[in-house]
């Protein structure tokens, strides 16, 4: 899943909305409104369209999936109360009884079938690739769904990606009308959205897990670090997600604010377009190896202003299944890098253009340019709004870019299926592979991983695939970020490993 990145700046009149909506009623019987401050807006209210962490943070509170991960990335029942697999190709899902959608209708197996078939009929959905191995989804009765795959496949983690929608209501209202005021079965129901500013939710009293303690929540889009800190220090109760590095140390002694850090599942990297087209120097692996040998990742973390990170040895952090402990962080070797460049036919260096997000990691970009310049790789920076940057990467229009990836499933197979398998023409495997990477061995290993249900064998395949991909370097791993949060002292909350926020897990002190 793509990580959240900073959006272009918006006007500062957003901040008064914080005071308006973040009404603190701590230790009162009046309804409590929680403000959640984020640096960027959601991409859509359709929970099964975009596979992106900010969008999912709102979606996971409005909608439910069959299974879901807890805060420690352990898979738990949700709308599915239990399941069994009669054989490697068949998964029988038994639904929880008495689940209501926000319009009062009862959840049934037909809603699950409708939702899965809707995703499978929308190749443009970023979730489509994760269901591409499914041959059929059918209702056996009102509360039992059977999922049949084309080959033996462990579908359980995929069931956590798809949010179940009320089939009859969506079909009756139509896509456009429905997603103006979406209806789910989550702990919170939709109230309103003002794009670029806020999404407002209220607790759903008939939620199957019990009515949440927080009555209302407003997700505010506040791009500027200064305004984000002002929000969390002047409004109660408030949670600031991805608290900025700028201002962090100044608030460490603020007793009204609690600062929390934890290792994330996100890895920042340099993506390299390796398409074997004429005149593409990046297609030569020696060029990519030279870039990696040049970079001093410890210095990049230090000088790049990101003190809440550590150098990455690969494309996932240690907490993710499939992490290969035999891979080590690359040590800087400028002489070796120059030798590789000369071998590749670039003894005098070469010119590259680095794409990154507007308002993003400017200091990191500057440090990358400085380090690569020392061996003759001359880098020009170019900045794009987040949506434009992602679109360019997906279309193969970005030759060199700085971005990040979070394995939201907690397993590296997600990475290989979406980003490192050769892009298939009909939008299944390799859906997010916009860099033209293709390695037949990685392809075969990815397909084996999908078909392997035995956990031990699956992990061994993932580690092998990781080693090959790190040697190829379609991405150049930089650092593993640590998530940072600031919350008002009146809140009791333990951040999740996936960096998202489930409102029902929050309590007032």
C-alpha positions in Angstrom: 0.0 0.0 0.0 1.3 3.4 -0.8 2.3 5.5 2.1 0.8 8.9 3.0 2.7 11.8 1.5 2.4 15.5 2.1 -0.1 17.3 -0.2 0.5 20.7 -1.8 -0.2 23.6 0.6 -3.7 24.8 1.1 -4.8 28.1 2.5 -4.5 28.5 6.3 -8.1 29.3 6.8 -8.5 25.5 7.6 -7.4 26.0 11.1 -10.5 27.7 12.5 -12.3 24.6 11.5 -10.3 22.8 14.2 -11.7 24.9 16.9 -15.3 24.7 15.5 -15.3 20.9 15.2 -13.0 19.7 18.0 -15.4 20.4 20.9 -14.1 18.8 24.0 -16.6 17.4 26.4 -14.2 15.5 28.5 -15.8 14.1 31.7 -19.2 15.3 30.5 -22.3 13.4 29.4 -22.5 15.5 26.3 -21.3 14.0 23.0 -17.6 14.0 22.4 -16.1 15.0 19.1 -12.6 13.8 18.4 -10.5 15.7 15.8 -8.0 13.6 13.8 -5.5 15.7 12.0 -3.9 14.4 8.8 -1.5 16.1 6.4 -3.5 15.1 3.3 -7.0 14.3 2.2 -8.6 11.0 1.2 -8.6 10.1 -2.5 -12.2 8.7 -2.6 -15.1 7.5 -0.4 -15.2 4.3 -2.4 -13.3 1.9 0.0 -12.5 -0.6 -2.7 -11.1 1.8 -5.3 -7.7 3.1 -4.0 -5.2 1.1 -2.0 -3.7 4.1 -0.1 -3.2 4.5 3.6 -4.9 7.9 4.3 -8.0 6.8 2.3 -8.1 3.5 4.2 -7.8 5.3 7.6 -11.2 6.8 7.0 -12.7 3.7 5.2 -11.8 1.3 8.1 -14.1 3.2 10.4 -17.1 3.5 7.9 -16.9 -0.1 6.6 -16.1 -3.6 7.7 -14.2 -6.3 6.0 -14.6 -10.1 6.5 -11.4 -10.2 8.5 -9.2 -7.4 9.9 -5.8 -6.9 11.5 -5.5 -5.8 15.1 -3.0 -3.2 16.1 -0.2 -5.8 16.1 -1.0 -7.1 12.6 -2.6 -10.3 13.8 -5.6 -11.4 11.6 -8.9 -11.4 13.5 -12.5 -12.2 12.7 -14.7 -9.2 11.7 -17.8 -9.8 9.6 -16.6 -13.4 9.2 -17.1 -15.2 12.5 -15.4 -18.4 11.4 -14.1 -20.1 8.2 -12.8 -23.4 6.9 -11.1 -24.6 3.8 -12.4 -28.0 2.6 -9.5 -28.0 0.0 -6.8 -25.7 -1.1 -9.1 -24.0 -3.7 -12.2 -23.5 -1.6 -12.8 -21.2 1.4 -16.1 -21.3 3.2 -16.9 -18.1 5.2 -19.5 -18.0 7.9 -20.8 -14.5 8.6 -21.5 -12.9 12.0 -25.2 -12.9 12.9 -27.2 -9.7 13.4 -24.9 -7.3 11.6 -26.7 -4.1 10.4 -25.7 -1.6 7.8 -26.1 2.0 8.7 -29.4 2.2 6.9 -30.8 -0.6 9.2 -30.7 -3.5 6.7 -29.1 -6.8 7.8 -25.9 -8.0 6.3 -26.3 -11.1 4.2 -24.1 -13.4 2.1 -25.5 -11.6 -1.0 -23.9 -8.4 0.1 -20.5 -10.2 0.3 -21.0 -11.7 -3.2 -22.0 -8.4 -4.6 -19.0 -6.6 -3.2 -16.5 -9.1 -4.4 -18.0 -9.4 -7.8 -18.1 -5.6 -8.1 -14.3 -5.4 -7.4 -13.7 -8.3 -9.9 -15.7 -6.4 -12.5 -13.6 -3.2 -12.1 -10.1 -3.7 -13.4 -9.4 -0.1 -12.7 -9.7 -0.7 -8.9 -6.3 -1.1 -7.2 -7.9 -4.0 -5.2 -8.6 -5.9 -8.4 -5.2 -7.5 -8.6 -5.5 -9.0 -5.1 -8.7 -10.9 -6.1 -7.6 -11.9 -9.6 -7.0 -15.5 -8.6 -10.6 -16.0 -7.5 -12.7 -18.0 -9.9 -16.1 -17.7 -8.1 -17.8 -16.2 -5.1 -21.2 -17.6 -4.3 -23.8 -17.6 -1.4 -24.6 -21.0 0.0 -27.2 -19.5 2.3 -28.0 -16.2 4.0 -24.9 -16.4 6.2 -22.4 -18.6 4.3 -20.2 -17.5 1.4 -18.0 -19.8 -0.6 -14.9 -18.5 -2.4 -13.3 -20.7 -5.0 -9.8 -19.9 -6.4 -8.3 -21.1 -9.7 -5.4 -22.8 -7.9 -4.6 -23.3 -4.2 -4.3 -19.9 -2.7 -4.3 -18.5 0.9 -7.0 -15.8 0.5 -7.3 -14.9 4.2 -5.2 -11.7 4.1 -7.0 -10.6 1.0 -10.3 -10.7 2.8 -9.0 -7.9 5.0 -8.6 -5.6 2.0 -12.2 -5.7 0.7 -14.8 -3.7 2.5 -18.4 -5.1 2.3 -21.1 -2.8 0.8 -24.9 -3.1 0.9 -25.5 -4.6 -2.5 -29.2 -3.8 -3.0 -28.8 -0.2 -1.9 -25.8 0.5 -4.1 -27.5 -1.1 -7.1 -30.6 0.9 -6.5 -28.9 4.3 -6.0 -26.1 3.9 -8.5 -22.4 4.4 -7.9 -22.3 8.2 -8.1 -25.2 8.8 -5.7 -24.3 6.1 -3.2 -20.7 7.4 -2.7 -21.9 10.9 -2.0 -23.4 9.5 1.2 -21.9 6.0 1.6 -23.4 3.4 3.8 -21.3 0.7 5.5 -21.5 -1.5 8.6 -18.5 0.0 10.5 -18.4 1.5 13.9 -19.1 5.0 12.5 -21.5 6.3 9.9 -20.9 9.0 7.3 -22.1 12.6 8.1 -20.4 14.8 5.5 -17.3 15.5 3.5 -15.8 18.7 2.2 -13.0 17.6 -0.2 -9.6 19.0 0.8 -10.9 20.0 4.2 -12.6 17.4 6.3 -14.7 14.2 6.6 -17.2 14.0 9.5 -18.4 10.8 11.1 -20.7 9.8 14.0 -20.9 6.7 16.1 -23.2 4.0 14.9 -25.4 2.9 17.8 -26.3 -0.5 16.3 -22.7 -1.5 15.6 -22.2 -5.2 16.1 -19.1 -4.5 18.3 -21.0 -2.1 20.6 -21.4 1.6 20.2 -18.0 3.4 20.3 -17.1 5.7 23.3 -16.3 8.6 21.0 -19.5 10.0 19.7 -18.3 12.0 16.7 -15.0 12.3 14.8 -13.7 14.8 12.2 -10.8 14.0 10.0 -9.2 17.3 9.2 -6.8 17.9 6.3 -4.1 20.3 7.6 -1.0 20.4 5.3 1.2 22.8 7.3 3.3 21.5 10.2 2.8 24.7 12.2 -1.0 24.4 11.9 -0.9 20.7 12.8 0.9 21.4 16.0 -1.5 24.3 16.8 -4.4 22.0 16.3 -3.2 19.4 18.8 -2.3 22.0 21.4 -5.5 24.1 21.2 -8.2 21.5 20.6 -9.3 18.7 22.8 -9.5 15.8 22.3 -7.2 15.6 19.2 -4.9 13.1 17.5 -2.2 14.2 15.1 -1.2 11.4 12.7 2.3 11.5 11.2 3.3 14.3 13.5 5.9 16.4 11.7 9.6 16.2 12.6 9.6 20.0 12.6 8.3 20.9 16.0 8.6 17.5 17.6 11.4 18.3 20.0 9.7 21.6 21.0 6.7 19.7 22.3 8.5 17.0 24.2 8.0 18.8 27.5 4.5 19.9 26.8 2.4 18.1 29.5 -0.8 18.8 27.6 0.4 16.7 24.7 1.5 13.1 24.6 4.1 12.1 21.9 4.2 8.5 20.8 6.7 6.8 18.5 6.7 3.3 17.1 8.4 1.5 14.2 6.2 1.5 11.1 5.7 -0.9 8.3 6.7 1.8 5.8 10.0 1.8 3.8 11.1 4.9 1.7 12.9 4.1 -1.5 14.1 5.4 -4.8 12.1 3.8 -7.6 13.9 3.3 -10.9 12.4 2.9 -14.3 14.2 -0.1 -15.7 12.3 -0.6 -18.9 14.7 -2.1 -21.5 14.2 0.7 -24.0 17.0 2.2 -26.1 18.8 5.0 -24.3 17.7 4.1 -20.8 20.9 3.9 -18.6 18.8 2.8 -15.6 18.0 -0.5 -17.3 21.7 -1.5 -16.6 21.8 -3.1 -13.2 25.3 -1.7 -12.7 24.0 1.8 -12.7 21.4 1.0 -10.0 24.1 -0.8 -8.0 26.3 2.3 -8.3 23.5 4.5 -7.0 23.1 2.2 -4.0 26.9 2.0 -3.3 27.1 5.8 -3.4 24.4 6.5 -0.8 25.4 6.8 2.8 22.0 5.9 4.4 23.0 6.8 7.9 24.1 10.3 6.7 20.9 10.5 4.6 18.8 9.9 7.7 20.8 12.4 9.8 21.2 15.2 7.2 17.8 14.6 5.7 16.1 15.8 8.9 14.4 12.4 9.5 15.7 11.5 12.9 12.8 9.0 13.3 14.1 6.4 10.9 16.8 3.8 10.4 18.6 2.6 7.2 16.7 -0.1 5.3 18.4 -3.3 4.0 15.4 -4.3 1.8 11.9 -3.3 0.8 10.1 -4.3 4.0 10.9 -3.7 7.7 11.8 -6.5 10.1 8.2 -6.8 11.4 6.9 -7.9 8.0 6.6 -11.6 7.1 9.1 -12.4 4.4 11.8 -10.1 5.7 15.1 -11.6 5.0 17.6 -11.2 7.9 20.5 -12.3 5.8 20.4 -9.1 3.8 22.4 -6.2 5.1 22.3 -2.4 4.8 24.5 -1.3 2.0 27.7 0.5 3.1 28.9 3.5 1.0 31.6 2.6 -1.5 32.1 5.6 -3.8 35.2 4.1 -5.6 33.2 0.9 -6.3 30.3 3.0 -7.5 32.6 4.8 -10.0 34.0 1.5 -11.2 30.4 0.2 -11.9 29.5 3.4 -13.7 32.5 3.1 -15.9 31.8 -0.6 -16.6 28.3 0.4 -17.7 29.7 2.9 -20.1 29.3 6.1 -18.1 32.9 7.0 -16.9 32.0 10.7 -16.8 28.7 10.1 -14.9 25.2 10.7 -16.1 22.2 13.0 -15.7 19.0 11.9 -13.9 15.7 13.7 -13.0 14.3 12.8 -9.5 10.6 13.1 -9.1 9.1 13.6 -5.6 6.0 15.0 -4.0 5.4 18.7 -3.7 5.9 19.8 -0.1 7.5 16.5 0.7 11.0 15.5 1.9 13.0 18.5 0.5 16.0 17.9 2.8 16.1 14.2 1.8 16.0 15.1 -1.9 18.8 17.7 -1.4 21.0 15.1 0.4 20.4 12.5 -2.3 21.4 15.0 -4.9 24.5 16.0 -2.9 25.7 12.4 -2.4 25.1 11.2 -6.0 26.8 14.3 -7.3 30.0 13.2 -5.6 30.5 10.4 -8.2 29.2 12.3 -11.2 25.5 11.4 -11.1 24.0 14.8 -11.7 20.4 14.9 -10.4 17.8 17.5 -11.1 14.8 17.5 -8.8 11.2 17.8 -10.0 8.1 18.1 -7.7 4.5 17.0 -8.4 1.3 16.9 -6.5 0.7 13.5 -4.9 -2.0 12.3 -7.3 0.0 13.4 -10.3 3.2 11.8 -9.0 1.4 8.4 -8.5 -0.2 8.7 -11.9 3.1 9.3 -13.6 4.7 6.4 -11.8 1.9 4.0 -12.8 2.0 5.2 -16.4 5.8 4.6 -16.6 6.5 8.3 -17.1 8.8 8.7 -14.0 12.3 7.5 -14.6 13.5 8.1 -11.0 11.4 8.9 -8.0 11.3 9.1 -4.2 8.3 7.6 -2.5 7.4 4.9 0.0 5.5 1.6 0.5 3.7 0.1 3.4 2.9 -3.6 3.6 -0.5 -3.2 5.1 -1.1 -6.9 5.0 2.0 -7.5 7.1 3.4 -9.9 4.5 5.8 -9.2 1.7 3.8 -11.2 -0.8 1.7 -8.1 -1.3 4.7 -6.3 -2.6 5.7 -9.0 -5.1 2.2 -9.4 -6.4 1.5 -5.7 -7.0 4.9 -4.1 -7.7 7.6 -6.7 -8.7 5.7 -9.2 -10.8 5.8 -8.5 -14.5 2.8 -6.3 -15.3 0.1 -8.5 -16.8 -1.9 -7.0 -19.7 -5.3 -7.4 -18.0 -4.5 -5.7 -14.7 -3.9 -8.6 -12.4 -0.4 -9.3 -11.2 2.1 -6.4 -11.4 -0.7 -3.9 -11.3 1.5 -1.2 -9.6 4.6 -2.1 -11.6 5.0 1.1 -13.5 8.8 0.9 -13.7 9.0 -1.9 -16.3 10.7 -4.4 -13.9 10.5 -8.0 -15.2 12.4 -11.0 -13.8 11.0 -14.4 -14.7 12.5 -16.0 -11.5 10.7 -13.4 -9.3 7.5 -14.0 -11.4 7.6 -17.7 -10.8 8.4 -17.3 -7.1 5.5 -14.8 -6.7 3.1 -17.3 -8.3 4.4 -20.0 -6.0 3.9 -17.8 -3.0 0.3 -17.2 -4.0 -0.3 -20.9 -4.3 1.5 -22.0 -1.1 -0.7 -22.3 1.9 1.9 -23.9 4.2 3.3 -20.9 6.2 6.9 -22.1 6.6 7.2 -22.9 2.9 5.6 -19.6 2.0 8.0 -17.5 4.1 11.0 -19.3 2.6 9.8 -18.4 -0.9 9.3 -14.8 0.1 12.8 -14.5 1.6 14.3 -16.0 -1.6 12.3 -13.5 -3.8 13.4 -10.6 -1.6 17.1 -11.5 -2.0 16.7 -11.6 -5.8 14.8 -8.3 -5.9 17.4 -6.6 -3.7 20.1 -7.7 -6.0 18.2 -6.4 -9.0 17.3 -3.1 -7.3 14.2 -2.0 -9.2 13.8 0.0 -6.0 16.7 1.3 -4.0 15.8 0.9 -0.3 16.6 4.0 1.8 15.1 3.9 5.3 12.4 2.5 7.5 10.3 5.2 9.0 9.1 5.4 12.6 5.5 6.6 12.9 5.0 9.6 15.1 1.8 10.7 16.8 0.8 13.6 19.0 -2.3 13.4 21.1 -3.9 15.4 23.8 -3.4 14.1 27.3 -7.1 13.3 27.8 -6.9 10.4 25.3 -6.0 6.8 25.9 -4.8 5.1 22.7 -2.2 2.7 21.5 -1.1 3.4 17.9 -1.4 0.5 15.4 1.5 -1.1 13.5 -0.1 -0.1 10.2 -0.1 3.6 11.0 -3.9 3.9 10.7 -6.5 4.8 13.4 -9.5 2.7 14.4 -11.7 5.1 16.3 -13.4 2.4 18.3 -10.1 1.7 20.0 -9.8 5.2 21.5 -10.9 6.0 25.0 -11.1 9.2 27.1 -9.0 9.2 30.2 
